[in-house]
Each structure stands twice: as C-alpha cells, then as structure tokens.
Amino acid sequence: MRRADRLFRIVEYLKGRREAVTAESLAAEMEIGVRTIYRDVADLRSSGVPIIGEAGVGYLLSRDYVVKPLMFDVEELDALALGAQMVESWGDDSLARSARRAIEKITAVLPDGLAEDANRSAAYACSSRSRVPIVIDLASLRRAVRSRHWVEICYTDESGRESRRRIRPLCLVFIAPVWLMAAWCEARKDFREFRVDRITNMTITDEQFRDEAGKTLGDLQRQKQKP
C-alpha cells in the first residue's frame, strides 16, 4: 500500500470511531508495525490533522475535523463515468468491478446536485460485438505485470505458427478491439508485442524479475520514440 493511501485510511478509520483507538489496533487494521503508526500519526499531526491522544493511550480524531470531499465539474464527471464504462466494456471482470466501485465511492461523497449530474451522464459506452475473445485470464496477466513475475506463454502468430515464449510482461495496451501485451522476450532477446487473444495458454511463474538495463518499459518507450 502506498504511504499516501495508508495515511488516508488512518484518517478514515479514526473518523468512524467515537473512542480512542490504540496504536496496536491501528497497526493490526493497516497490517503494518506499531512504530510505523507512531510515525504516520506524527506526520498527520504536523500536516494539520487534529489527532488527539498519545502513544500508550490511544488516538481520536477531533469531531470538528472535516475532510473536504473531492469536487468535480460536470465535464470531469462525464469523463470519469465514460472512462469507467469503457473499462467495464473492455476490461477483465475484476477491473470492471473496480471501476464500478470507484464511481460509487466518488458519487457517495458528492453534493446532491453533482451526484445527480454524475448519474445523468451525457456520454455512454456500451459493449461491442467486435470485442475479441480472450481465452487466458486477463486479470492474472495484468497482476503479473504489476508484480513483475516471469510469464510463460503459448502464442500463435498471424500466420498460424505456434511458439512457446518466456517473457517479462511490461504493460498492457488497449487498441480497440484488441489488447496487446508489451514484453521482453527471452527467445528473441528483444521487445515484442503480443496480441493477448492469440495467447492460447499461460503460466505465471513464481519467479520475479528485476529491472535490467535495456529490458525495461522505459527502454521500450525510448526505443519507440526514436525517429
């Protein structure tokens, strides 16, 4: 969890409590160490968050403290709603559920007028018949990109030739209606882009890779920018 997300969660957790919360309870809730809680509370206080209490006693958030809600204009709400619908239409099931939850969270903290605008979007994205079927688990591949796990695939190219590849998955790119996976291919010793719908089998290994010069996403992006 990013530190900024953790600090936000601590404030949200304290907001819902009427009695002091011990550092041990906070640490268990956030799945971090007690010392980290002490540091986080000190940082929140120094930034102006009125947390009452002390180590060994417990912490309580002043009832006078109000976290200002995120504010959007109508155009921004249309953009967010449309983007979430596109993710629902073209992403994997897990990503689609996350998109719906994100919109629900945003709508929940909006003033009534803006909440109505969010539910009355001027633009919509619907599922398309041109969606290309994918046989592998796209969500698992997406997580392998984030966790940097080596992936082994069976791939069929446009000529129908099959091959097995061991790759470093670097990112997923959506070019409607196709998902591409940019990767470093060990067999070719170079960057390759694989159409995800042409991957017939996939194994996410237990091995994680480390960044190596010439094999990273940044290297691929710089390569593509060359004239």
Solvent accessible surface area in square Angstrom, and as a share of the most:
residue,aa,sasa,rsa
1,M,128,0.57
2,R,169,0.62
3,R,113,0.41
4,A,68,0.52
5,D,54,0.28
6,R,29,0.11
7,L,27,0.13
8,F,115,0.48
9,R,89,0.32
10,I,0,0.00
11,V,10,0.05
12,E,67,0.30
13,Y,42,0.16
14,L,2,0.01
15,K,97,0.41
16,G,55,0.53
17,R,97,0.35
18,R,184,0.67
19,E,140,0.63
20,A,57,0.44
21,V,13,0.08
22,T,55,0.32
23,A,4,0.03
24,E,104,0.47
25,S,52,0.33
26,L,0,0.00
27,A,7,0.05
28,A,77,0.60
29,E,76,0.34
30,M,7,0.03
31,E,157,0.71
32,I,48,0.24
33,G,42,0.40
34,V,47,0.27
35,R,193,0.71
36,T,27,0.16
37,I,0,0.00
38,Y,76,0.29
39,R,143,0.52
40,D,2,0.01
41,V,2,0.01
42,A,58,0.45
43,D,57,0.29
44,L,13,0.07
45,R,93,0.34
46,S,98,0.63
47,S,86,0.56
48,G,57,0.55
49,V,15,0.09
50,P,51,0.32
51,I,10,0.05
52,I,102,0.52
53,G,31,0.30
54,E,106,0.48
55,A,57,0.44
56,G,80,0.77
57,V,95,0.55
58,G,2,0.02
59,Y,7,0.03
60,L,53,0.26
61,L,10,0.05
62,S,22,0.15
63,R,189,0.69
64,D,134,0.69
65,Y,65,0.25
66,V,112,0.64
67,V,45,0.26
68,K,177,0.75
69,P,62,0.39
70,L,113,0.56
71,M,116,0.52
72,F,42,0.18
73,D,76,0.39
74,V,75,0.43
75,E,133,0.59
76,E,81,0.36
77,L,7,0.03
78,D,25,0.13
79,A,66,0.51
80,L,65,0.33
81,A,11,0.08
82,L,46,0.23
83,G,30,0.29
84,A,12,0.09
85,Q,39,0.17
86,M,95,0.42
87,V,50,0.29
88,E,61,0.27
89,S,7,0.05
90,W,40,0.14
91,G,3,0.03
92,D,14,0.07
93,D,107,0.55
94,S,22,0.14
95,L,50,0.25
96,A,9,0.07
97,R,117,0.43
98,S,42,0.27
99,A,13,0.10
100,R,101,0.37
101,R,124,0.45
102,A,47,0.36
103,I,48,0.24
104,E,112,0.50
105,K,143,0.61
106,I,34,0.17
107,T,27,0.16
108,A,83,0.65
109,V,76,0.44
110,L,13,0.07
111,P,61,0.39
112,D,120,0.62
113,G,46,0.45
114,L,31,0.15
115,A,18,0.14
116,E,100,0.45
117,D,36,0.18
118,A,18,0.14
119,N,114,0.58
120,R,158,0.58
121,S,11,0.07
122,A,91,0.70
123,A,36,0.28
124,Y,145,0.55
125,A,25,0.19
126,C,107,0.64
127,S,90,0.58
128,S,44,0.29
129,R,249,0.91
130,S,64,0.42
131,R,108,0.39
132,V,36,0.21
133,P,109,0.69
134,I,51,0.26
135,V,108,0.62
136,I,21,0.11
137,D,79,0.41
138,L,15,0.08
139,A,8,0.07
140,S,29,0.19
141,L,0,0.00
142,R,62,0.23
143,R,125,0.46
144,A,2,0.02
145,V,31,0.18
146,R,209,0.76
147,S,43,0.28
148,R,109,0.40
149,H,39,0.18
150,W,26,0.09
151,V,0,0.00
152,E,53,0.24
153,I,1,0.00
154,C,28,0.17
155,Y,20,0.07
156,T,32,0.19
157,D,38,0.20
158,E,146,0.65
159,S,75,0.48
160,G,47,0.45
161,R,162,0.59
162,E,140,0.63
163,S,37,0.24
164,R,153,0.56
165,R,31,0.11
166,R,73,0.27
167,I,0,0.00
168,R,9,0.03
169,P,1,0.01
170,L,20,0.10
171,C,28,0.17
172,L,35,0.17
173,V,58,0.33
174,F,68,0.28
175,I,105,0.53
176,A,69,0.54
177,P,45,0.28
178,V,21,0.12
179,W,42,0.15
180,L,29,0.14
181,M,0,0.00
182,A,3,0.02
183,A,0,0.00
184,W,22,0.08
185,C,0,0.00
186,E,45,0.20
187,A,59,0.46
188,R,115,0.42
189,K,133,0.56
190,D,54,0.28
191,F,18,0.08
192,R,90,0.33
193,E,83,0.37
194,F,4,0.02
195,R,67,0.24
196,V,0,0.00
197,D,31,0.16
198,R,65,0.24
199,I,0,0.00
200,T,80,0.46
201,N,81,0.42
202,M,34,0.15
203,T,67,0.39
204,I,60,0.31
205,T,20,0.12
206,D,139,0.72
207,E,93,0.42
208,Q,117,0.52
209,F,15,0.06
210,R,207,0.76
211,D,79,0.41
212,E,81,0.36
213,A,105,0.81
214,G,38,0.37
215,K,47,0.20
216,T,26,0.15
217,L,56,0.28
218,G,24,0.23
219,D,29,0.15
220,L,10,0.05
221,Q,92,0.41
222,R,139,0.51
223,Q,88,0.39
224,K,125,0.53
225,Q,143,0.64
226,K,145,0.61
227,P,178,1.12
